[in-house]
Amino acid sequence: MTTVSGDFTLTMDELRVVARYAAESAQEVLPVFEEAVPGDPRPRAALDAAWEFVNGARRTKLQRVTSLDAHRAAKEADTEAARLAARCAGDAAAAAYLHPIARATQVGHILRAAACAARVAELNAGDDHAVGNALIEQAGRRATPVLVDVLSRYPLAPTGKNRVAQLMSTLDASLRAPR
């Protein structure tokens, strides 16, 4: 089994679990980007690259390049919802390269796509925070024991003032809570 090492070890199977979790979130909101920015294939390419890795392909430059391209597409989008949807796709591809270093910033590679997807749903519901909170609860139920185990190797998600950071912190806390 292939592993990557740093402060601890991550296996490729564990990385695939993390990438699947992010890709599932991105899959739900990618249409928001594609409707807002028709003809820009970059987030779709990133999500496709994430699914390739999830489904057993080796992680390659494809995930890195498409992730960066999707994040560039996010910066160019005109609406917050479209930006977040593109960022989700970029995060899904980037999850293949989650670093095994005990830094809070790495938690974003695990949970930010779910938080961004929840924020997109809020925005599409007229900025209704109850919608986002419900999606964070669903994301918590969707988390597998392997995902929670990987998450537990990292410090708590960084706190932030923006809504995505708040949603990510909420999800992080719920996944780390005793069950």
FIVEX-37258 format. One line per field, with one value per atom (N, C-alpha, C): chain; atom name; x, y, z. Coordinates in Angstrom, 3 decimals. Layout:
<zagus>
cadena A:...
atomo CA:...
c1 X:...
c2 Y:...
c3 Z:...
</zagus>
This chain:
<zagus>
cadena A:A:A:A:A:A:A:A:A:A:A:A:A:A:A:A:A:A:A:A:A:A:A:A:A:A:A:A:A:A:A:A:A:A:A:A:A:A:A:A:A:A:A:A:A:A:A:A:A:A:A:A:A:A:A:A:A:A:A:A:A:A:A:A:A:A:A:A:A:A:A:A:A:A:A:A:A:A:A:A:A:A:A:A:A:A:A:A:A:A:A:A:A:A:A:A:A:A:A:A:A:A:A:A:A:A:A:A:A:A:A:A:A:A:A:A:A:A:A:A:A:A:A:A:A:A:A:A:A:A:A:A:A:A:A:A:A:A:A:A:A:A:A:A:A:A:A:A:A:A:A:A:A:A:A:A:A:A:A:A:A:A:A:A:A:A:A:A:A:A:A:A:A:A:A:A:A:A:A:A:A:A:A:A:A:A:A:A:A:A:A:A:A:A:A:A:A:A:A:A:A:A:A:A:A:A:A:A:A:A:A:A:A:A:A:A:A:A:A:A:A:A:A:A:A:A:A:A:A:A:A:A:A:A:A:A:A:A:A:A:A:A:A:A:A:A:A:A:A:A:A:A:A:A:A:A:A:A:A:A:A:A:A:A:A:A:A:A:A:A:A:A:A:A:A:A:A:A:A:A:A:A:A:A:A:A:A:A:A:A:A:A:A:A:A:A:A:A:A:A:A:A:A:A:A:A:A:A:A:A:A:A:A:A:A:A:A:A:A:A:A:A:A:A:A:A:A:A:A:A:A:A:A:A:A:A:A:A:A:A:A:A:A:A:A:A:A:A:A:A:A:A:A:A:A:A:A:A:A:A:A:A:A:A:A:A:A:A:A:A:A:A:A:A:A:A:A:A:A:A:A:A:A:A:A:A:A:A:A:A:A:A:A:A:A:A:A:A:A:A:A:A:A:A:A:A:A:A:A:A:A:A:A:A:A:A:A:A:A:A:A:A:A:A:A:A:A:A:A:A:A:A:A:A:A:A:A:A:A:A:A:A:A:A:A:A:A:A:A:A:A:A:A:A:A:A:A:A:A:A:A:A:A:A:A:A:A:A:A:A:A:A:A:A:A:A:A:A:A:A:A:A:A:A:A:A:A:A:A:A:A:A:A:A:A:A:A:A:A:A:A:A:A:A:A:A:A:A:A:A:A:A:A:A:A:A:A:A:A:A:A:A:A:A:A:A:A:A:A:A:A:A:A:A:A:A:A
atomo N:CA:C:N:CA:C:N:CA:C:N:CA:C:N:CA:C:N:CA:C:N:CA:C:N:CA:C:N:CA:C:N:CA:C:N:CA:C:N:CA:C:N:CA:C:N:CA:C:N:CA:C:N:CA:C:N:CA:C:N:CA:C:N:CA:C:N:CA:C:N:CA:C:N:CA:C:N:CA:C:N:CA:C:N:CA:C:N:CA:C:N:CA:C:N:CA:C:N:CA:C:N:CA:C:N:CA:C:N:CA:C:N:CA:C:N:CA:C:N:CA:C:N:CA:C:N:CA:C:N:CA:C:N:CA:C:N:CA:C:N:CA:C:N:CA:C:N:CA:C:N:CA:C:N:CA:C:N:CA:C:N:CA:C:N:CA:C:N:CA:C:N:CA:C:N:CA:C:N:CA:C:N:CA:C:N:CA:C:N:CA:C:N:CA:C:N:CA:C:N:CA:C:N:CA:C:N:CA:C:N:CA:C:N:CA:C:N:CA:C:N:CA:C:N:CA:C:N:CA:C:N:CA:C:N:CA:C:N:CA:C:N:CA:C:N:CA:C:N:CA:C:N:CA:C:N:CA:C:N:CA:C:N:CA:C:N:CA:C:N:CA:C:N:CA:C:N:CA:C:N:CA:C:N:CA:C:N:CA:C:N:CA:C:N:CA:C:N:CA:C:N:CA:C:N:CA:C:N:CA:C:N:CA:C:N:CA:C:N:CA:C:N:CA:C:N:CA:C:N:CA:C:N:CA:C:N:CA:C:N:CA:C:N:CA:C:N:CA:C:N:CA:C:N:CA:C:N:CA:C:N:CA:C:N:CA:C:N:CA:C:N:CA:C:N:CA:C:N:CA:C:N:CA:C:N:CA:C:N:CA:C:N:CA:C:N:CA:C:N:CA:C:N:CA:C:N:CA:C:N:CA:C:N:CA:C:N:CA:C:N:CA:C:N:CA:C:N:CA:C:N:CA:C:N:CA:C:N:CA:C:N:CA:C:N:CA:C:N:CA:C:N:CA:C:N:CA:C:N:CA:C:N:CA:C:N:CA:C:N:CA:C:N:CA:C:N:CA:C:N:CA:C:N:CA:C:N:CA:C:N:CA:C:N:CA:C:N:CA:C:N:CA:C:N:CA:C:N:CA:C:N:CA:C:N:CA:C:N:CA:C:N:CA:C:N:CA:C:N:CA:C:N:CA:C:N:CA:C:N:CA:C:N:CA:C:N:CA:C:N:CA:C:N:CA:C:N:CA:C:N:CA:C:N:CA:C:N:CA:C:N:CA:C:N:CA:C:N:CA:C:N:CA:C:N:CA:C:N:CA:C:N:CA:C:N:CA:C:N:CA:C:N:CA:C:N:CA:C:N:CA:C:N:CA:C:N:CA:C:N:CA:C:N:CA:C
c1 0.846:0.000:0.894:0.634:1.416:1.018:2.026:1.771:2.578:2.139:2.902:3.132:4.311:4.668:5.052:4.886:5.254:5.208:4.332:4.141:3.456:2.774:2.110:1.998:1.366:1.265:-0.162:-0.303:-1.588:-1.418:-2.384:-2.337:-3.088:-2.843:-3.575:-5.067:-5.396:-6.811:-7.452:-6.722:-7.256:-7.402:-6.433:-6.536:-7.724:-8.004:-9.169:-10.476:-10.524:-11.715:-11.916:-10.845:-10.933:-11.354:-10.748:-11.096:-12.548:-13.025:-14.429:-15.362:-15.048:-15.879:-15.967:-14.832:-14.823:-15.522:-15.294:-15.903:-17.423:-17.920:-19.376:-19.986:-19.320:-19.801:-19.740:-18.628:-18.450:-19.458:-19.746:-20.698:-22.051:-22.449:-23.754:-23.856:-22.754:-22.835:-22.191:-21.527:-20.895:-21.873:-23.146:-24.084:-24.262:-24.066:-24.182:-23.121:-21.897:-20.834:-21.132:-21.491:-21.685:-22.837:-23.856:-24.940:-24.484:-23.664:-23.205:-22.120:-21.296:-20.155:-20.144:-21.131:-21.181:-19.929:-19.449:-18.302:-16.954:-16.908:-15.636:-15.512:-14.653:-14.572:-13.664:-13.016:-11.980:-12.487:-13.579:-14.032:-14.483:-15.140:-15.557:-14.328:-13.279:-12.053:-11.436:-11.476:-10.938:-11.757:-13.067:-13.919:-13.700:-13.584:-13.305:-11.969:-10.972:-9.658:-9.755:-10.564:-10.763:-11.394:-12.438:-13.109:-12.178:-11.315:-10.341:-9.488:-8.985:-8.182:-9.012:-10.204:-11.077:-11.318:-11.481:-11.807:-10.590:-9.428:-8.286:-7.106:-7.240:-6.101:-5.024:-3.809:-2.721:-2.951:-2.495:-2.534:-1.363:-1.663:-0.674:-0.747:0.019:0.001:-1.405:-2.210:-3.571:-4.369:-4.304:-5.067:-4.534:-3.237:-2.660:-3.024:-2.835:-3.069:-4.543:-5.423:-6.852:-7.363:-6.788:-7.173:-6.840:-5.614:-5.204:-6.064:-6.366:-7.210:-8.614:-9.182:-10.515:-10.490:-9.420:-9.328:-9.167:-8.491:-8.424:-9.812:-10.550:-11.920:-12.770:-12.560:-13.307:-13.040:-11.782:-11.429:-12.068:-12.328:-12.876:-14.399:-15.055:-16.522:-17.121:-18.300:-18.940:-19.766:-20.172:-21.022:-20.326:-20.703:-20.120:-20.453:-21.687:-22.076:-21.244:-21.034:-20.221:-18.773:-18.260:-16.875:-16.721:-17.663:-17.586:-17.751:-18.610:-18.806:-17.524:-16.857:-15.588:-14.524:-14.526:-13.551:-13.757:-15.021:-15.314:-14.651:-14.805:-14.214:-12.694:-12.117:-10.668:-10.215:-10.973:-10.631:-10.735:-11.700:-11.844:-10.602:-10.127:-8.910:-7.696:-7.619:-6.472:-6.427:-7.557:-7.598:-6.673:-6.377:-5.441:-4.061:-3.788:-2.478:-2.532:-3.489:-3.530:-2.181:-1.587:-0.266:-0.391:0.423:0.390:1.215:0.879:1.551:0.494:0.793:-0.172:-0.352:-0.996:-1.305:-2.804:-3.382:-4.817:-5.239:-4.360:-4.714:-5.003:-4.442:-4.689:-6.127:-6.789:-8.184:-9.072:-8.720:-9.490:-9.535:-8.468:-8.461:-9.458:-9.806:-10.747:-12.181:-12.398:-13.760:-14.243:-13.349:-13.790:-14.794:-14.667:-15.624:-17.042:-17.186:-18.513:-19.033:-18.145:-18.550:-18.921:-18.154:-18.469:-19.805:-20.039:-21.304:-22.484:-22.307:-23.368:-23.619:-22.561:-22.709:-23.403:-23.084:-23.770:-25.265:-25.630:-27.045:-27.702:-26.992:-27.519:-27.792:-26.817:-26.959:-28.129:-28.273:-29.373:-30.728:-30.721:-31.953:-32.123:-31.554:-31.709:-30.898:-29.719:-28.817:-29.423:-30.137:-30.780:-29.772:-29.312:-28.300:-28.824:-30.121:-30.684:-30.430:-30.452:-30.180:-28.735:-27.809:-26.407:-26.158:-26.778:-26.610:-27.131:-28.249:-28.803:-27.858:-27.243:-26.301:-25.022:-24.617:-23.453:-23.798:-25.018:-25.433:-25.415:-25.904:-25.876:-24.436:-23.563:-22.156:-21.539:-21.943:-21.448:-21.889:-23.132:-23.630:-22.959:-22.532:-21.890:-20.432:-19.859:-18.457:-18.297:-17.336:-17.065:-16.130:-16.063:-15.097:-13.654:-13.319:-11.961:-11.727:-12.702:-12.545:-12.351:-13.163:-13.051:-11.693:-11.200:-9.882:-8.788:-8.868:-7.880:-7.968:-9.170:-9.364:-8.768:-8.909:-8.449:-6.924:-6.201:-4.746:-4.299:-5.236:-4.931:-5.468:-4.902:-5.484:-6.872:-7.586:-8.911:-8.815:-9.901:-9.970:-9.706:-9.029:-8.793:-10.116:-10.193:-11.401:-11.309:-12.426:-12.462:-13.769:-13.830:-15.023:-16.001:-15.510:-16.455:-17.321:-18.416:-19.410:-18.857:-18.056:-17.492:-16.624:-15.811:-14.965:-15.820:-16.920:-17.810:-18.429:-18.875:-19.477:-18.449:-17.235:-16.188:-15.869:-15.789:-15.527:-16.646:-17.878:-19.021:-18.939:-18.634:-18.506:-17.356:-16.245:-15.072:-15.431:-16.057:-16.415:-17.381:-18.340:-19.313:-18.662:-17.705:-17.040:-16.103:-15.571:-14.642:-15.364:-16.639:-17.406:-17.575:-17.534:-17.764:-19.117:-19.126:-20.396:-20.967
c2 -1.176:0.000:1.242:2.144:3.365:4.329:4.936:5.897:7.159:8.220:9.463:9.787:10.278:10.524:11.974:12.381:13.711:13.624:14.403:14.305:12.990:12.387:11.090:10.512:9.388:8.709:8.773:8.953:8.833:7.808:6.924:5.964:6.530:5.976:6.395:6.107:5.007:4.712:5.801:6.278:7.361:8.643:8.932:10.123:10.011:8.817:8.626:8.878:8.486:8.756:10.263:10.980:12.441:13.065:12.627:13.182:12.871:11.680:11.338:12.287:12.523:13.393:14.792:15.310:16.633:16.599:15.550:15.452:15.339:14.650:14.549:15.927:16.742:18.112:18.928:18.839:19.609:19.193:17.909:17.399:18.085:18.327:18.924:20.373:21.108:22.543:22.950:22.036:22.390:23.018:22.555:23.205:24.705:25.142:26.575:27.352:26.831:27.481:27.395:26.217:26.018:26.846:27.109:27.997:29.455:29.832:31.218:31.535:30.545:30.762:29.646:29.673:28.612:28.657:27.490:27.419:27.390:27.541:27.454:26.038:25.226:23.818:23.527:24.536:24.284:23.596:24.043:23.318:21.884:21.680:20.327:19.428:19.959:19.178:18.803:19.712:19.420:18.335:18.441:17.422:16.068:16.054:14.801:14.208:15.054:14.580:14.019:14.645:14.131:12.747:12.597:11.298:10.231:10.598:9.625:9.085:9.978:9.554:8.717:9.182:8.457:7.028:6.896:5.593:4.727:5.094:4.208:4.640:5.706:6.172:6.730:6.718:7.319:8.824:9.412:10.872:11.367:12.350:12.847:14.362:14.887:16.325:16.789:15.887:16.240:16.844:16.230:16.777:18.149:18.307:19.611:20.714:20.429:21.441:21.817:20.820:21.135:21.841:21.502:22.200:23.685:23.970:25.377:26.097:25.418:26.028:26.332:25.407:25.635:26.803:26.925:28.057:29.385:29.340:30.550:30.899:29.889:30.114:30.725:30.285:30.832:32.324:32.711:34.128:34.991:34.394:35.150:35.179:34.353:34.281:35.557:35.894:37.150:37.072:35.878:35.765:34.929:35.170:34.389:32.914:32.606:31.204:30.503:31.157:30.558:30.408:31.403:31.315:30.119:29.964:28.871:27.510:27.429:26.161:25.755:26.710:26.410:26.031:26.704:26.391:24.968:24.556:23.177:22.176:22.405:21.489:21.489:22.657:22.733:22.030:22.185:21.519:20.004:19.526:18.079:17.502:18.172:17.691:17.815:18.890:19.113:18.122:17.547:16.618:15.421:15.091:13.993:14.297:15.567:15.988:16.567:16.109:16.472:16.114:17.057:16.835:16.255:15.273:14.692:15.511:16.783:17.671:18.253:18.289:18.683:20.203:20.708:22.146:22.321:23.252:23.497:23.832:24.484:24.858:23.637:22.491:21.278:20.793:21.161:20.744:21.248:22.376:22.885:21.908:21.143:20.152:19.035:18.846:17.793:18.323:19.496:19.966:21.185:21.942:23.200:22.997:21.938:21.723:21.575:20.834:20.682:22.021:22.808:24.124:25.063:25.041:25.886:25.476:24.175:23.701:24.148:24.108:24.571:26.059:26.823:28.274:28.553:27.791:27.956:27.731:26.691:26.414:27.561:28.112:29.274:30.436:30.735:31.855:31.641:30.404:30.098:30.114:30.087:30.153:31.540:32.552:33.913:34.183:33.570:33.728:33.180:32.074:31.416:30.498:30.914:30.146:28.786:28.660:27.365:26.318:26.722:25.798:25.314:26.217:25.838:24.946:25.278:24.459:23.040:22.923:21.599:20.807:21.483:20.785:20.384:21.163:20.779:19.542:19.471:18.267:17.058:17.223:16.131:15.727:16.702:16.411:15.641:15.951:15.215:13.761:13.534:12.157:11.386:12.097:11.492:11.100:11.660:11.382:9.942:9.255:7.872:7.842:6.699:6.574:6.830:6.432:6.689:8.185:8.920:10.363:11.004:10.600:11.158:10.818:9.612:9.226:10.108:10.334:11.207:12.612:13.137:14.479:14.591:13.545:13.592:13.716:13.492:13.623:15.086:15.952:17.367:18.210:19.407:20.340:20.788:21.450:21.979:22.924:22.997:23.921:25.335:26.129:27.520:28.270:29.134:29.936:31.124:31.549:32.683:33.419:34.586:35.413:35.206:34.719:34.576:33.340:33.294:32.239:30.854:30.725:29.420:28.916:29.773:29.375:28.950:29.659:29.292:27.923:27.691:26.398:25.272:25.535:24.526:24.217:25.227:25.016:24.216:24.510:23.768:22.298:22.038:20.664:19.959:20.644:20.073:19.670:20.566:20.283:19.108:19.049:17.956:16.606:16.581:15.316:14.849:15.776:15.411:15.112:15.456:15.224:13.728:13.332:11.906:11.466:10.261:9.750:8.647
c3 0.000:0.000:0.000:-0.905:-1.008:0.108:0.726:1.790:1.538:2.169:2.197:3.662:3.964:5.355:5.583:6.789:7.261:8.771:9.395:10.837:11.202:10.236:10.370:8.972:8.845:7.552:7.041:5.740:5.048:3.942:3.822:2.723:1.518:0.369:-0.831:-0.664:0.007:0.245:1.108:2.117:2.952:2.140:1.306:0.455:-0.484:-0.969:-1.847:-1.095:0.167:0.990:1.134:1.407:1.539:0.214:-0.878:-2.195:-2.556:-2.229:-2.499:-1.739:-0.477:0.358:-0.267:-0.703:-1.335:-2.695:-3.463:-4.797:-4.715:-3.710:-3.547:-3.313:-2.532:-2.298:-3.576:-4.284:-5.516:-6.582:-6.644:-7.641:-7.502:-6.278:-6.010:-6.494:-6.428:-6.726:-8.040:-8.725:-9.998:-10.984:-11.062:-11.984:-11.725:-10.493:-10.179:-10.958:-10.961:-11.735:-13.225:-13.685:-15.124:-15.683:-14.878:-15.314:-15.338:-14.376:-14.277:-15.293:-15.619:-16.511:-17.574:-18.456:-19.467:-20.350:-20.687:-21.576:-20.886:-19.557:-18.845:-18.280:-18.873:-18.471:-17.273:-16.732:-15.726:-14.454:-13.830:-12.635:-12.951:-14.070:-14.463:-14.635:-15.253:-15.443:-14.098:-13.142:-11.808:-11.123:-11.221:-10.600:-11.271:-12.582:-13.292:-12.848:-12.668:-12.208:-10.792:-9.961:-8.600:-8.649:-9.467:-9.564:-10.123:-11.050:-11.567:-10.427:-9.595:-8.451:-7.487:-7.157:-6.235:-6.730:-8.029:-8.615:-8.893:-8.370:-8.415:-9.257:-10.018:-10.814:-9.883:-10.355:-9.589:-9.489:-8.412:-8.351:-9.199:-10.004:-10.953:-11.022:-11.929:-12.185:-12.592:-13.144:-13.567:-12.417:-11.240:-10.108:-9.698:-9.687:-9.297:-10.294:-11.567:-12.609:-12.675:-12.671:-12.782:-11.530:-10.377:-9.154:-9.249:-9.655:-9.803:-10.840:-11.935:-12.965:-12.442:-11.672:-11.100:-10.122:-9.351:-8.429:-9.190:-10.317:-11.161:-11.694:-12.109:-12.592:-11.482:-10.266:-9.134:-8.979:-9.113:-8.970:-10.057:-11.213:-12.350:-12.379:-11.588:-11.605:-11.004:-11.477:-11.075:-9.792:-9.401:-8.212:-7.144:-5.909:-4.817:-4.966:-5.344:-5.485:-6.558:-7.680:-8.753:-8.306:-7.608:-7.105:-6.162:-5.261:-4.298:-4.965:-5.959:-6.676:-7.402:-8.036:-8.709:-7.692:-6.569:-5.517:-4.989:-4.866:-4.446:-5.380:-6.676:-7.654:-7.548:-7.382:-7.204:-5.937:-4.869:-3.615:-3.743:-4.520:-4.714:-5.385:-6.418:-7.096:-6.179:-5.435:-4.542:-3.389:-3.033:-1.907:-2.106:-3.341:-3.616:-3.055:-2.825:-2.330:-0.920:-0.129:1.284:1.906:2.604:3.192:4.596:4.930:6.274:7.264:7.358:8.303:9.237:10.495:11.517:11.551:10.543:10.473:10.258:10.944:10.842:9.414:8.665:7.298:6.429:6.755:5.971:6.115:7.191:7.402:6.270:5.684:4.555:3.400:3.192:2.120:2.386:3.627:4.002:4.019:4.585:4.889:4.110:3.476:2.862:1.740:0.959:-0.132:0.426:1.510:2.109:2.639:3.239:3.754:2.611:1.535:0.364:-0.248:-0.349:-0.918:-0.050:1.261:2.159:1.978:1.803:1.584:0.256:-0.781:-2.072:-1.883:-1.153:-0.903:-0.135:0.834:1.567:0.627:-0.212:-1.135:-2.084:-2.553:-3.471:-2.778:-1.451:-0.665:-0.036:-0.658:-0.151:1.096:1.216:2.360:3.648:3.521:4.655:5.344:6.510:7.237:7.693:7.872:8.271:7.192:5.937:4.833:4.911:5.120:5.246:6.437:7.557:8.752:8.528:7.821:7.520:6.620:5.657:4.779:5.520:6.481:7.295:8.118:8.630:9.357:8.430:7.205:6.229:5.914:5.752:5.472:6.623:7.833:8.990:8.966:8.568:8.481:7.342:6.318:5.149:5.420:6.433:6.758:7.235:6.663:7.045:8.243:8.918:10.018:9.559:8.347:7.842:7.711:7.185:7.057:8.423:9.383:10.738:11.341:11.094:11.595:10.988:9.683:9.037:9.630:9.740:10.300:11.702:12.489:13.886:14.004:12.927:12.948:12.836:12.534:12.315:13.464:13.653:14.631:14.167:15.033:14.692:13.506:12.745:11.611:12.104:11.282:11.691:11.795:12.776:12.922:11.982:11.517:10.615:10.758:10.184:10.308:9.160:8.005:6.890:7.104:6.387:6.596:6.254:5.212:4.876:6.023:6.596:7.722:8.915:9.156:10.254:10.014:8.782:8.453:8.580:8.133:8.221:9.684:10.524:11.952:12.615:12.224:12.761:12.373:11.097:10.628:11.341:11.461:12.138:13.570:14.285:15.681:15.773:14.870:14.937:14.640:13.724:13.395:14.496:15.259:16.341:17.650:17.735:18.961:19.200:20.462:20.769:20.228:19.705:19.123:19.956
</zagus>
